[in-house]
């Protein structure tokens, strides 16, 4: 291995200045992702909460039916 191989060659990478649009585009995309995640997450949480309420109601109905029939 020669000493030339060990040197990091910057000529392989085109280090051009970042366009100014990145300072607008990247935060805008991050904000869009945050809003989409917030909306989808709140919907999922509301659905999970509603499902839990349905399960509790079904369990309570089963207990009431068992108590009425005398098996409780």
Secondary structure, 3 states (H helix, E strand, C coil): CCHHHHCCCHHHCCCCCCCCCHHHHHHHHHHHHHHHHHHHHHHHHHHHHHHHHHHHHHHHHHHHHHHHHCCC
